Amino acid sequence: MRATIQRRKATKDTRQAFARGAFALAAALALAPLSGCSTLDENVVHRGYVFDNQTIAQVRPGMPAEQVLIMLGTPSTTSTVGGEAWYYISQRVERMMPAMPSRVTEQRVFAVYFDANKKVTRTGDYGLQDGKVVDFTTRQTVTGGGENRLLQTLLGQMGKFQYKF
């Protein structure tokens, strides 16, 4: 009889332990979506070049490109249209909550323009108010025209069919 009581007690303890484990697992699964929420600055991302205003102030006309490269490092992008130019781009991207779309709140582009001898001719410091947002993530070039031209053409031709018998 004593063995039966001990088995019942062991079974009861096992059931209680299983119930506690199941409850803890259910609570963890229920709270998992909230683990990304925080009041810290986790929803702000800084992309691109990290600016040091003292170093940028040292870039002067007449300086060779090699010296600019040593001072500022590799540019974010370069241009060869209408002369050589190096662009150092930085962005601050924010989103209200982790699942919401992000938006660019600050952008800075420091441009260094060179002549044919690879000497600095001038510099430019541009902000978000000076132009368009630089797209760091899609890696696609935007082209002119609409994306639905085929559909527009087909719909436009629907009333122009002529049946010949």
DSSP file (Angstrom, degrees, kcal/mol; ACC not computed):
  #  RESIDUE AA STRUCTURE BP1 BP2  ACC     N-H-->O    O-->H-N    N-H-->O    O-->H-N    TCO  KAPPA ALPHA  PHI   PSI    X-CA   Y-CA   Z-CA
    1    1 A M     >        0   0    0      0, 0.0     4,-2.0     0, 0.0     5,-0.2   0.000 360.0 360.0 360.0 -40.0    0.0    0.0    0.0
    2    2 A R  H  >  +     0   0    0      1,-0.2     4,-2.1     2,-0.2     5,-0.1   0.880 360.0  53.1 -62.6 -37.5    2.8    2.3    0.8
    3    3 A A  H  > S+     0   0    0      1,-0.2     4,-2.2     2,-0.2    -1,-0.2   0.868 107.3  52.2 -65.3 -37.7    4.3    1.7   -2.7
    4    4 A T  H  > S+     0   0    0      2,-0.2     4,-2.3     1,-0.2    -1,-0.2   0.895 109.4  48.8 -65.9 -40.4    1.0    2.6   -4.3
    5    5 A I  H  X S+     0   0    0     -4,-2.0     4,-2.4     2,-0.2    -2,-0.2   0.903 111.2  50.1 -66.1 -40.9    0.9    5.9   -2.4
    6    6 A Q  H  X S+     0   0    0     -4,-2.1     4,-2.5     2,-0.2    -2,-0.2   0.896 110.5  49.7 -65.5 -39.0    4.5    6.7   -3.4
    7    7 A R  H  X S+     0   0    0     -4,-2.2     4,-2.5     2,-0.2    -2,-0.2   0.913 111.2  49.2 -65.0 -41.8    3.7    6.0   -7.1
    8    8 A R  H  X S+     0   0    0     -4,-2.3     4,-2.4     2,-0.2    -2,-0.2   0.912 112.2  48.5 -63.0 -41.4    0.6    8.2   -6.9
    9    9 A K  H  X S+     0   0    0     -4,-2.4     4,-2.6     2,-0.2    -2,-0.2   0.906 112.0  48.8 -65.0 -41.6    2.7   11.0   -5.3
   10   10 A A  H  X S+     0   0    0     -4,-2.5     4,-2.2     2,-0.2    -2,-0.2   0.894 112.0  49.2 -65.1 -39.9    5.4   10.6   -7.9
   11   11 A T  H  X S+     0   0    0     -4,-2.5     4,-2.3     2,-0.2    -2,-0.2   0.902 111.6  49.2 -65.4 -40.6    2.8   10.7  -10.7
   12   12 A K  H  X S+     0   0    0     -4,-2.4     4,-2.4     2,-0.2    -2,-0.2   0.912 111.4  48.8 -64.5 -43.5    1.2   13.8   -9.2
   13   13 A D  H  X S+     0   0    0     -4,-2.6     4,-2.4     2,-0.2    -2,-0.2   0.887 111.2  50.8 -63.0 -39.4    4.7   15.5   -8.9
   14   14 A T  H  X S+     0   0    0     -4,-2.2     4,-2.5     2,-0.2    -2,-0.2   0.914 110.4  48.9 -64.7 -43.2    5.5   14.6  -12.5
   15   15 A R  H  X S+     0   0    0     -4,-2.3     4,-2.6     1,-0.2    -2,-0.2   0.914 111.7  48.9 -63.0 -42.3    2.2   16.1  -13.7
   16   16 A Q  H  X S+     0   0    0     -4,-2.4     4,-2.5     2,-0.2    -2,-0.2   0.907 111.6  48.9 -65.0 -40.9    2.7   19.3  -11.8
   17   17 A A  H  X S+     0   0    0     -4,-2.4     4,-2.4     2,-0.2    -2,-0.2   0.907 112.3  48.8 -64.3 -41.5    6.2   19.6  -13.2
   18   18 A F  H  X S+     0   0    0     -4,-2.5     4,-2.6     2,-0.2    -2,-0.2   0.909 111.2  49.8 -63.9 -41.7    4.9   19.1  -16.7
   19   19 A A  H  X S+     0   0    0     -4,-2.6     4,-2.3     2,-0.2    -2,-0.2   0.899 111.1  49.1 -64.8 -40.9    2.2   21.6  -16.1
   20   20 A R  H  X S+     0   0    0     -4,-2.5     4,-2.4     2,-0.2    -2,-0.2   0.911 112.8  47.6 -64.3 -41.4    4.7   24.2  -14.8
   21   21 A G  H  X S+     0   0    0     -4,-2.4     4,-2.4     2,-0.2    -2,-0.2   0.901 112.0  49.5 -65.3 -41.5    7.0   23.6  -17.8
   22   22 A A  H  X S+     0   0    0     -4,-2.6     4,-2.4     2,-0.2    -2,-0.2   0.891 111.5  49.5 -65.3 -39.1    4.0   23.9  -20.3
   23   23 A F  H  X S+     0   0    0     -4,-2.3     4,-2.5     2,-0.2    -2,-0.2   0.918 111.0  49.0 -65.5 -42.9    2.9   27.1  -18.6
   24   24 A A  H  X S+     0   0    0     -4,-2.4     4,-2.3     2,-0.2    -2,-0.2   0.900 112.4  48.6 -63.5 -40.7    6.5   28.5  -18.8
   25   25 A L  H  X S+     0   0    0     -4,-2.4     4,-2.4     2,-0.2    -2,-0.2   0.916 111.8  48.7 -65.0 -43.7    6.7   27.6  -22.5
   26   26 A A  H  X S+     0   0    0     -4,-2.4     4,-2.1     2,-0.2    -2,-0.2   0.900 112.0  49.2 -63.5 -40.6    3.3   29.1  -23.3
   27   27 A A  H  X S+     0   0    0     -4,-2.5     4,-1.9     2,-0.2    -2,-0.2   0.906 111.1  49.7 -65.6 -41.3    4.3   32.3  -21.5
   28   28 A A  H  X S+     0   0    0     -4,-2.3     4,-1.0     1,-0.2    -2,-0.2   0.911 112.3  47.6 -64.3 -42.0    7.6   32.5  -23.3
   29   29 A L  H  < S+     0   0    0     -4,-2.4    -1,-0.2     1,-0.2    -2,-0.2   0.862 111.5  51.0 -66.9 -35.4    5.9   32.0  -26.7
   30   30 A A  H  < S+     0   0    0     -4,-2.1    -1,-0.2     1,-0.2    -2,-0.2   0.853 115.7  41.1 -70.6 -33.4    3.3   34.6  -25.9
   31   31 A L  H >< S+     0   0    0     -4,-1.9     3,-0.9     1,-0.2     4,-0.4   0.549  90.3  90.8 -91.6  -8.8    5.9   37.2  -24.9
   32   32 A A  G >< S+     0   0    0     -4,-1.0     3,-1.6     1,-0.2     4,-0.3   0.879  81.9  55.4 -58.0 -42.6    8.3   36.4  -27.7
   33   33 A P  G >  S+     0   0    0      0, 0.0     3,-0.6     0, 0.0    -1,-0.2   0.793 105.8  54.0 -63.0 -23.7    6.8   39.0  -30.2
   34   34 A L  G X  S+     0   0    0     -3,-0.9     3,-1.3     1,-0.2    -2,-0.2   0.545  83.0  88.1 -85.0  -6.4    7.3   41.7  -27.6
   35   35 A S  G <  S+     0   0    0     -3,-1.6    -1,-0.2    -4,-0.4    -3,-0.1   0.762  84.8  55.3 -66.5 -23.3   11.0   41.0  -27.1
   36   36 A G  G <  S+     0   0    0     -3,-0.6     2,-0.3    -4,-0.3    -1,-0.3   0.624  87.3  97.7 -82.2 -13.2   12.0   43.3  -30.0
   37   37 A C    <   +     0   0    0     -3,-1.3     2,-0.3    -4,-0.1    60,-0.1  -0.570  47.5 150.3 -79.7 136.3   10.2   46.3  -28.4
   38   38 A S        -     0   0    0     -2,-0.3     5,-0.1     2,-0.1     4,-0.1  -0.986  50.6-135.5-159.0 155.2   12.3   48.6  -26.4
   39   39 A T  S    S+     0   0    0     -2,-0.3    -2,-0.0     2,-0.1    -1,-0.0   0.407  78.6 100.6 -93.7   1.4   12.4   52.3  -25.5
   40   40 A L  S >  S-     0   0    0      1,-0.1     2,-0.5     2,-0.0     3,-0.5  -0.100  96.9 -88.3 -75.6-177.6   16.2   52.4  -26.3
   41   41 A D  G >  S+     0   0    0      1,-0.2     3,-0.9     2,-0.1    -1,-0.1  -0.126  87.4 120.0 -86.4  38.0   17.6   53.8  -29.5
   42   42 A E  G 3   +     0   0    0     -2,-0.5    -1,-0.2     1,-0.2    -3,-0.1   0.669  64.9  62.8 -77.4 -17.2   17.3   50.5  -31.3
   43   43 A N  G <  S+     0   0    0     -3,-0.5    52,-1.5    -5,-0.1     2,-0.5   0.233  88.6  83.9 -94.1  14.3   15.0   51.8  -34.0
   44   44 A V  E <   -A   94   0A   0     -3,-0.9     2,-0.4    50,-0.2    50,-0.2  -0.977  58.9-172.1-118.1 127.7   17.6   54.3  -35.3
   45   45 A V  E     -A   93   0A   0     48,-3.1    48,-3.1    -2,-0.5     2,-0.5  -0.971  12.4-152.8-122.5 133.6   20.2   53.1  -37.8
   46   46 A H  E     -A   92   0A   0     -2,-0.4     2,-0.3    46,-0.2    46,-0.2  -0.925  20.7-172.0-104.0 124.4   23.3   55.0  -39.0
   47   47 A R  E     +A   91   0A   0     44,-2.4    44,-2.4    -2,-0.5     2,-0.1  -0.859  39.1   0.6-117.1 150.1   24.4   54.0  -42.5
   48   48 A G  E    S+A   90   0A   0     -2,-0.3    42,-0.3    42,-0.2     2,-0.1  -0.433 101.6  13.5  87.2-151.0   27.5   54.9  -44.5
   49   49 A Y        -     0   0    0     40,-3.1     2,-0.7    -2,-0.1    -2,-0.1  -0.349  61.3-135.6 -70.8 139.8   30.4   57.2  -43.7
   50   50 A V        -     0   0    0     -2,-0.1     2,-0.2    40,-0.1    -1,-0.1  -0.880  28.7-137.8 -97.2 113.0   31.1   58.3  -40.2
   51   51 A F        -     0   0    0     -2,-0.7     2,-0.5     4,-0.0     3,-0.1  -0.471  20.9-171.1 -79.7 139.3   31.9   62.0  -40.4
   52   52 A D    >>  -     0   0    0     -2,-0.2     4,-2.2     1,-0.1     3,-0.5  -0.946  11.0-159.2-123.3 105.4   34.6   63.8  -38.5
   53   53 A N  H 3> S+     0   0    0     -2,-0.5     4,-1.9     1,-0.3     5,-0.1   0.797  89.0  56.4 -60.3 -31.9   34.2   67.5  -39.0
   54   54 A Q  H 3> S+     0   0    0      2,-0.2     4,-0.6     1,-0.2    -1,-0.3   0.908 110.0  44.9 -66.8 -40.3   37.8   68.3  -38.1
   55   55 A T  H X4 S+     0   0    0     -3,-0.5     3,-1.0     1,-0.2     4,-0.4   0.910 112.2  51.3 -69.3 -41.7   39.2   65.9  -40.7
   56   56 A I  H >< S+     0   0    0     -4,-2.2     3,-1.4     1,-0.3    -1,-0.2   0.869 103.7  59.1 -63.5 -36.4   36.7   67.2  -43.4
   57   57 A A  H 3< S+     0   0    0     -4,-1.9    -1,-0.3     1,-0.3    -2,-0.2   0.724  97.4  62.4 -65.4 -20.5   37.8   70.8  -42.7
   58   58 A Q  T << S+     0   0    0     -3,-1.0     2,-0.6    -4,-0.6    -1,-0.3   0.610  76.3 101.6 -81.9 -11.7   41.4   69.9  -43.6
   59   59 A V    <   +     0   0    0     -3,-1.4    64,-0.1    -4,-0.4    -3,-0.0  -0.646  54.9 173.6 -76.3 118.7   40.4   69.0  -47.2
   60   60 A R    >   -     0   0    0     -2,-0.6     3,-1.7    62,-0.1    60,-0.3  -0.884  38.4 -87.3-127.0 153.9   41.6   72.0  -49.3
   61   61 A P  T 3  S+     0   0    0      0, 0.0    60,-0.2     0, 0.0    53,-0.1  -0.337 112.9  32.6 -58.4 141.0   41.8   72.8  -53.0
   62   62 A G  T 3  S+     0   0    0     58,-3.3    59,-0.1     1,-0.3    52,-0.0   0.238  84.5 132.9  94.5 -12.2   45.0   71.7  -54.5
   63   63 A M    <   -     0   0    0     -3,-1.7    57,-2.6    57,-0.1    -1,-0.3  -0.503  61.1-112.7 -72.5 137.9   45.4   68.7  -52.3
   64   64 A P  B >>  -E  119   0B   0      0, 0.0     4,-1.6     0, 0.0     3,-0.5  -0.362  19.7-118.8 -71.2 153.3   46.3   65.4  -54.1
   65   65 A A  H 3> S+     0   0    0     53,-2.1     4,-2.5     1,-0.2     5,-0.2   0.834 112.1  60.1 -60.5 -34.9   43.7   62.6  -54.3
   66   66 A E  H 3> S+     0   0    0      1,-0.2     4,-2.0    52,-0.2    -1,-0.2   0.887 104.5  49.2 -62.1 -38.8   46.1   60.3  -52.4
   67   67 A Q  H <> S+     0   0    0     -3,-0.5     4,-2.3     2,-0.2    -1,-0.2   0.883 110.3  50.3 -68.9 -37.9   46.1   62.6  -49.4
   68   68 A V  H  X>S+     0   0    0     -4,-1.6     4,-3.2     2,-0.2     5,-0.6   0.909 109.7  51.8 -63.7 -41.3   42.3   62.8  -49.4
   69   69 A L  H  X5S+     0   0    0     -4,-2.5     4,-1.5     1,-0.2    -2,-0.2   0.885 110.7  47.5 -62.8 -39.6   42.2   59.0  -49.5
   70   70 A I  H  <5S+     0   0    0     -4,-2.0    -1,-0.2    -5,-0.2    -2,-0.2   0.904 118.2  41.6 -67.4 -41.2   44.5   58.8  -46.6
   71   71 A M  H  <5S+     0   0    0     -4,-2.3    -2,-0.2    -5,-0.1    -3,-0.2   0.934 130.8  21.0 -72.9 -48.0   42.5   61.4  -44.6
   72   72 A L  H  <5S-     0   0    0     -4,-3.2    -3,-0.2     1,-0.2    -2,-0.2   0.678  97.1-139.1 -99.8 -20.0   39.0   60.4  -45.4
   73   73 A G     << -     0   0    0     -4,-1.5    -1,-0.2    -5,-0.6    -2,-0.1  -0.415  54.5 -14.5  89.1-171.0   39.3   56.8  -46.5
   74   74 A T  S    S-     0   0    0     -2,-0.1    12,-0.0     1,-0.1    -5,-0.0  -0.458  75.8-119.4 -68.8 132.9   37.5   55.1  -49.3
   75   75 A P        -     0   0    0      0, 0.0    13,-0.2     0, 0.0     3,-0.1  -0.312  12.8-122.9 -71.5 158.1   34.5   57.1  -50.6
   76   76 A S  S    S-     0   0    0     11,-1.4     2,-0.3     1,-0.2    12,-0.2   0.889  90.5 -14.1 -65.0 -40.1   31.0   55.7  -50.5
   77   77 A T  E     -B   87   0A   0     10,-1.8    10,-2.9     2,-0.0     2,-0.3  -0.972  65.2-143.2-156.3 164.0   30.7   56.2  -54.3
   78   78 A T  E     -B   86   0A   0     -2,-0.3     2,-0.4     8,-0.2     8,-0.2  -0.870   5.6-152.2-130.0 164.4   32.5   57.9  -57.1
   79   79 A S  E     -B   85   0A   0      6,-2.5     6,-2.1    -2,-0.3    -2,-0.0  -0.994  16.4-179.9-137.1 143.5   31.5   59.7  -60.3
   80   80 A T    >   +     0   0    0     -2,-0.4     3,-0.9     4,-0.2     2,-0.6   0.259  51.3 114.2-121.2   8.3   33.3   60.2  -63.6
   81   81 A V  T 3  S-     0   0    0      1,-0.3    -2,-0.0     4,-0.1     0, 0.0  -0.718  95.1  -5.7 -83.2 120.6   30.6   62.3  -65.3
   82   82 A G  T 3  S-     0   0    0     -2,-0.6    -1,-0.3     2,-0.0     2,-0.2   0.800 139.5 -28.2  68.5  29.1   31.8   65.8  -65.9
   83   83 A G  S <  S-     0   0    0     -3,-0.9     2,-0.3     2,-0.1    32,-0.1  -0.407  92.3 -57.1 114.6 166.6   35.0   65.3  -64.0
   84   84 A E  E     + C   0 114A   0     30,-0.6    30,-2.8    -2,-0.2     2,-0.3  -0.635  56.0 169.3 -84.4 136.0   36.2   63.1  -61.2
   85   85 A A  E     -BC  79 113A   0     -6,-2.1    -6,-2.5    -2,-0.3     2,-0.4  -0.995  22.0-152.8-147.0 142.9   34.3   63.3  -57.9
   86   86 A W  E     -BC  78 112A   0     26,-2.6    26,-2.8    -2,-0.3     2,-0.5  -0.943  13.1-157.8-114.5 138.7   34.2   61.3  -54.7
   87   87 A Y  E     -BC  77 111A   0    -10,-2.9   -10,-1.8    -2,-0.4   -11,-1.4  -0.970   8.5-164.6-122.4 128.3   31.2   61.2  -52.5
   88   88 A Y  E     - C   0 110A   0     22,-2.7    22,-2.8    -2,-0.5     2,-0.4  -0.957  21.2-167.6-109.4 115.3   31.1   60.3  -48.8
   89   89 A I  E     + C   0 109A   0     -2,-0.6   -40,-3.1    20,-0.2     2,-0.4  -0.874  13.3 177.1-116.4 135.3   27.5   59.6  -47.8
   90   90 A S  E     -AC  48 108A   0     18,-2.5    18,-2.7    -2,-0.4     2,-0.3  -0.991   5.4-176.0-133.6 142.3   26.0   59.2  -44.3
   91   91 A Q  E     -AC  47 107A   0    -44,-2.4   -44,-2.4    -2,-0.4     2,-0.5  -0.978  20.0-151.1-137.1 151.2   22.3   58.6  -43.4
   92   92 A R  E     -AC  46 106A   0     14,-2.6    13,-2.6    -2,-0.3    14,-1.5  -0.991  21.6-169.8-118.1 119.9   20.2   58.3  -40.2
   93   93 A V  E     -AC  45 104A   0    -48,-3.1   -48,-3.1    -2,-0.5     2,-0.3  -0.933   4.7-174.9-115.3 131.1   17.2   56.0  -40.7
   94   94 A E  E     -AC  44 103A   0      9,-2.6     9,-2.7    -2,-0.5     2,-0.3  -0.891  10.5-175.1-124.5 154.3   14.5   55.8  -38.1
   95   95 A R        -     0   0    0    -52,-1.5     7,-0.1    -2,-0.3   -52,-0.0  -0.987  26.7-135.1-144.4 147.9   11.3   53.7  -37.7
   96   96 A M  S    S+     0   0    0      5,-0.4    -1,-0.1    -2,-0.3   -53,-0.1   0.920  88.7   4.8 -69.2 -44.6    8.7   54.0  -35.0
   97   97 A M  S >  S-     0   0    0      4,-0.2     3,-1.6   -54,-0.1    -1,-0.2  -0.933  82.7-101.7-138.6 159.4    8.4   50.3  -34.3
   98   98 A P  T 3  S+     0   0    0      0, 0.0     4,-0.1     0, 0.0    -1,-0.0   0.800 118.9  44.8 -55.6 -33.6   10.3   47.2  -35.5
   99   99 A A  T 3  S+     0   0    0      2,-0.1    -3,-0.0    -4,-0.0     0, 0.0   0.549  96.1  93.5 -90.0  -6.0    7.7   46.1  -38.0
  100  100 A M  S <  S-     0   0    0     -3,-1.6     2,-0.0     1,-0.1     0, 0.0  -0.481  86.1 -94.9 -86.6 156.8    7.0   49.5  -39.5
  101  101 A P        -     0   0    0      0, 0.0    -5,-0.4     0, 0.0     2,-0.2  -0.361  41.2-124.9 -68.0 150.3    8.7   50.9  -42.6
  102  102 A S        -     0   0    0     -7,-0.1     2,-0.3    -6,-0.1    -7,-0.2  -0.556  20.2-159.7 -94.7 160.9   11.8   53.1  -42.0
  103  103 A R  E     -C   94   0A   0     -9,-2.7    -9,-2.6    -2,-0.2     2,-0.5  -0.993  24.8-111.9-140.1 147.3   12.4   56.6  -43.3
  104  104 A V  E     +C   93   0A   0     -2,-0.3   -11,-0.2   -11,-0.2     3,-0.1  -0.669  33.8 172.3 -79.6 121.7   15.5   58.7  -43.8
  105  105 A T  E     +     0   0A   0    -13,-2.6     2,-0.3    -2,-0.5   -12,-0.2   0.704  67.5  22.2-102.5 -26.4   15.6   61.5  -41.2
  106  106 A E  E     +C   92   0A   0    -14,-1.5   -14,-2.6    22,-0.1     2,-0.3  -0.999  61.2 175.1-141.2 142.1   19.1   62.9  -41.9
  107  107 A Q  E     -C   91   0A   0     -2,-0.3    21,-0.7   -16,-0.2     2,-0.4  -0.987   4.1-175.5-145.5 138.4   21.4   62.6  -44.8
  108  108 A R  E     -CD  90 127A   0    -18,-2.7   -18,-2.5    -2,-0.3     2,-0.5  -0.996   2.5-172.5-136.3 130.5   24.8   64.2  -45.5
  109  109 A V  E     -CD  89 126A   0     17,-2.9    17,-3.4    -2,-0.4     2,-0.6  -0.981   5.1-165.3-123.7 118.4   26.9   63.9  -48.6
  110  110 A F  E     -CD  88 125A   0    -22,-2.8   -22,-2.7    -2,-0.5     2,-0.4  -0.923  14.3-164.0-103.1 118.1   30.4   65.3  -48.6
  111  111 A A  E     -CD  87 124A   0     13,-3.2    13,-2.5    -2,-0.6     2,-0.5  -0.857  11.2-165.1-108.4 136.2   31.7   65.7  -52.2
  112  112 A V  E     -CD  86 123A   0    -26,-2.8   -26,-2.6    -2,-0.4     2,-0.4  -0.982  12.0-157.8-119.9 119.0   35.3   66.1  -53.2
  113  113 A Y  E     -CD  85 122A   0      9,-2.6     8,-3.2    -2,-0.5     9,-1.1  -0.814   8.3-164.3-102.8 135.9   35.8   67.3  -56.8
  114  114 A F  E     -CD  84 120A   0    -30,-2.8   -30,-0.6    -2,-0.4     6,-0.2  -0.811  11.4-135.7-117.6 155.7   39.1   66.7  -58.7
  115  115 A D    >   -     0   0    0      4,-2.1     3,-1.7    -2,-0.3   -31,-0.1  -0.270  48.0 -81.6 -92.7-171.5   40.6   68.1  -61.9
  116  116 A A  T 3  S+     0   0    0      1,-0.3   -33,-0.0     2,-0.1    -2,-0.0   0.739 130.2  56.7 -66.5 -22.5   42.4   66.1  -64.6
  117  117 A N  T 3  S-     0   0    0      2,-0.1    -1,-0.3   -53,-0.0     3,-0.1   0.275 118.5-109.8 -91.0  10.6   45.6   66.0  -62.5
  118  118 A K  S <  S+     0   0    0     -3,-1.7   -53,-2.1     1,-0.2     2,-0.4   0.873  74.0 137.7  61.0  40.5   43.8   64.4  -59.5
  119  119 A K  B     -E   64   0B   0    -55,-0.2    -4,-2.1   -54,-0.1    -1,-0.2  -0.916  63.0-101.6-112.6 143.7   44.0   67.6  -57.4
  120  120 A V  E     +D  114   0A   0    -57,-2.6   -58,-3.3    -2,-0.4    -6,-0.3  -0.447  37.4 176.0 -65.3 126.8   41.1   68.8  -55.3
  121  121 A T  E     -     0   0A   0     -8,-3.2     2,-0.3     1,-0.4    -7,-0.2   0.779  64.3 -27.2 -98.3 -37.3   39.3   71.7  -57.1
  122  122 A R  E     -D  113   0A   0     -9,-1.1    -9,-2.6   -62,-0.1    -1,-0.4  -0.973  54.7-133.5-165.4 168.9   36.4   72.2  -54.6
  123  123 A T  E     -D  112   0A   0     -2,-0.3     2,-0.4   -11,-0.2   -11,-0.2  -0.903  12.0-157.4-128.9 160.4   34.3   70.4  -52.0
  124  124 A G  E     -D  111   0A   0    -13,-2.5   -13,-3.2    -2,-0.3     2,-0.5  -0.998   6.0-160.0-139.1 142.4   30.6   70.3  -51.3
  125  125 A D  E     -D  110   0A   0     -2,-0.4     2,-0.3   -15,-0.2   -15,-0.2  -0.949  21.9-177.7-124.8 108.7   28.7   69.5  -48.2
  126  126 A Y  E     -D  109   0A   0    -17,-3.4   -17,-2.9    -2,-0.5     2,-0.2  -0.826   8.1-163.8-114.9 145.5   25.0   68.6  -49.0
  127  127 A G  E >   -D  108   0A   0     -2,-0.3     3,-1.4   -19,-0.2     4,-0.4  -0.494  44.2 -84.8-113.5-174.3   22.2   67.7  -46.7
  128  128 A L  G >  S+     0   0    0    -21,-0.7     3,-0.9     1,-0.3   -20,-0.1   0.816 125.7  58.9 -62.6 -32.0   18.8   66.0  -47.1
  129  129 A Q  G 3  S+     0   0    0      1,-0.2    -1,-0.3   -22,-0.2     3,-0.0   0.653  97.6  63.4 -72.4 -15.0   17.3   69.4  -48.1
  130  130 A D  G <  S-     0   0    0     -3,-1.4     2,-0.3     2,-0.1    -1,-0.2   0.572 116.3 -32.3 -88.3 -10.0   19.7   69.7  -51.1
  131  131 A G  S <  S-     0   0    0     -3,-0.9     2,-0.1    -4,-0.4     3,-0.0  -0.888  84.4 -31.6-174.6-155.9   18.6   66.7  -53.1
  132  132 A K        -     0   0    0     -2,-0.3     2,-0.3     1,-0.1    -2,-0.1  -0.441  61.4 -96.1 -87.8 160.5   17.2   63.2  -53.2
  133  133 A V        -     0   0    0     -2,-0.1     2,-0.5     1,-0.1    -1,-0.1  -0.590  37.3-125.8 -74.5 133.1   17.6   60.4  -50.7
  134  134 A V        -     0   0    0     -2,-0.3     2,-0.8     1,-0.0    -1,-0.1  -0.702  19.6-136.7 -81.3 127.8   20.4   58.0  -51.6
  135  135 A D        +     0   0    0     -2,-0.5     4,-0.3     1,-0.2     5,-0.1  -0.769  28.2 172.6 -91.7 107.7   19.1   54.4  -51.6
  136  136 A F        +     0   0    0     -2,-0.8    -1,-0.2     1,-0.1   -88,-0.0   0.716  70.0  44.7 -83.1 -21.9   21.6   52.2  -49.9
  137  137 A T  S    S+     0   0    0      1,-0.1    -1,-0.1     2,-0.0    -2,-0.1   0.819  99.4  54.7-103.6 -32.3   19.6   49.0  -49.9
  138  138 A T  S    S-     0   0    0      2,-0.1    -1,-0.1     1,-0.1     3,-0.1   0.793  73.7-154.0 -80.9 -24.6   17.8   48.2  -53.1
  139  139 A R        +     0   0    0     -4,-0.3     2,-0.4     1,-0.2    -3,-0.1   0.851  51.1 126.7  55.8  36.9   20.8   48.3  -55.4
  140  140 A Q        -     0   0    0     -5,-0.1     2,-0.5     0, 0.0    -1,-0.2  -0.959  59.5-130.6-124.8 143.9   18.6   49.1  -58.3
  141  141 A T        -     0   0    0     -2,-0.4     2,-0.4    -3,-0.1     0, 0.0  -0.824  24.8-129.9 -92.9 126.9   18.8   52.0  -60.7
  142  142 A V        -     0   0    0     -2,-0.5     2,-0.3     1,-0.0    -1,-0.0  -0.615  26.9-162.3 -77.6 129.9   15.6   53.9  -61.2
  143  143 A T        -     0   0    0     -2,-0.4     2,-0.0     2,-0.1    -1,-0.0  -0.708  21.9 -98.0-109.8 163.4   14.7   54.4  -64.9
  144  144 A G  S    S+     0   0    0     -2,-0.3    -1,-0.1     2,-0.0     2,-0.0  -0.322  79.9  44.1 -75.8 162.1   12.3   56.7  -66.5
  145  145 A G  S    S-     0   0    0     -2,-0.0     2,-0.1     3,-0.0    -2,-0.1  -0.056  89.6 -64.8  91.8 165.0    8.8   55.7  -67.5
  146  146 A G        -     0   0    0      1,-0.1     3,-0.5    -2,-0.0    -2,-0.0  -0.455  29.0-134.4 -87.3 161.7    6.1   53.8  -65.8
  147  147 A E  S    S+     0   0    0      1,-0.2     3,-0.3    -2,-0.1     4,-0.1   0.583 100.1  58.0 -88.6 -10.9    6.2   50.1  -64.9
  148  148 A N     >  +     0   0    0      1,-0.2     4,-2.3     2,-0.1    -1,-0.2  -0.076  63.0 121.2-111.6  34.4    2.8   49.4  -66.2
  149  149 A R  H  > S+     0   0    0     -3,-0.5     4,-2.6     2,-0.2     5,-0.2   0.895  74.5  53.1 -65.1 -40.5    3.1   50.5  -69.9
  150  150 A L  H  > S+     0   0    0     -3,-0.3     4,-2.4     2,-0.2    -1,-0.2   0.935 111.6  46.1 -60.4 -46.4    2.3   47.0  -71.2
  151  151 A L  H  > S+     0   0    0      1,-0.2     4,-2.5     2,-0.2     5,-0.2   0.910 112.5  50.5 -63.0 -42.9   -1.0   46.9  -69.2
  152  152 A Q  H  X S+     0   0    0     -4,-2.3     4,-2.2     1,-0.2    -1,-0.2   0.904 111.0  49.4 -62.0 -40.7   -1.8   50.5  -70.3
  153  153 A T  H  X S+     0   0    0     -4,-2.6     4,-1.4     2,-0.2    -2,-0.2   0.925 111.9  47.5 -64.5 -45.3   -1.3   49.6  -73.9
  154  154 A L  H  X S+     0   0    0     -4,-2.4     4,-0.5     1,-0.2     3,-0.2   0.916 114.6  45.6 -64.3 -42.9   -3.4   46.5  -73.8
  155  155 A L  H >< S+     0   0    0     -4,-2.5     3,-0.8     1,-0.2     4,-0.4   0.865 110.5  54.4 -68.9 -34.8   -6.3   48.3  -72.0
  156  156 A G  H 3< S+     0   0    0     -4,-2.2     3,-0.3    -5,-0.2    -1,-0.2   0.786 107.7  50.7 -68.1 -26.8   -6.0   51.3  -74.4
  157  157 A Q  H >< S+     0   0    0     -4,-1.4     3,-1.4    -3,-0.2    -1,-0.2   0.540  84.3  90.9 -87.1  -8.0   -6.4   49.0  -77.4
  158  158 A M  G X< S+     0   0    0     -3,-0.8     3,-0.7    -4,-0.5    -1,-0.2   0.872  90.6  42.3 -59.9 -39.5   -9.5   47.2  -76.1
  159  159 A G  G 3  S+     0   0    0     -4,-0.4    -1,-0.3    -3,-0.3    -2,-0.1   0.485 105.6  66.4 -85.5  -1.3  -12.0   49.6  -77.7
  160  160 A K  G <   +     0   0    0     -3,-1.4    -1,-0.2    -4,-0.1     2,-0.2   0.290  67.3 124.5-105.7   9.8  -10.1   49.7  -81.0
  161  161 A F    <   -     0   0    0     -3,-0.7     2,-0.5    -4,-0.2    -3,-0.0  -0.483  42.8-160.5 -71.3 139.2  -10.5   46.2  -82.2
  162  162 A Q        -     0   0    0     -2,-0.2     2,-0.5     2,-0.0    -2,-0.1  -0.986   5.4-149.1-122.1 128.3  -12.0   45.8  -85.6
  163  163 A Y        -     0   0    0     -2,-0.5     2,-0.5     2,-0.0    -2,-0.0  -0.843  11.0-166.1 -99.2 127.9  -13.6   42.6  -86.7
  164  164 A K              0   0    0     -2,-0.5    -2,-0.0     1,-0.1     0, 0.0  -0.951 360.0 360.0-114.3 130.2  -13.4   41.7  -90.4
  165  165 A F              0   0    0     -2,-0.5    -1,-0.1     0, 0.0    -2,-0.0   0.388 360.0 360.0-110.3 360.0  -15.6   38.9  -91.8
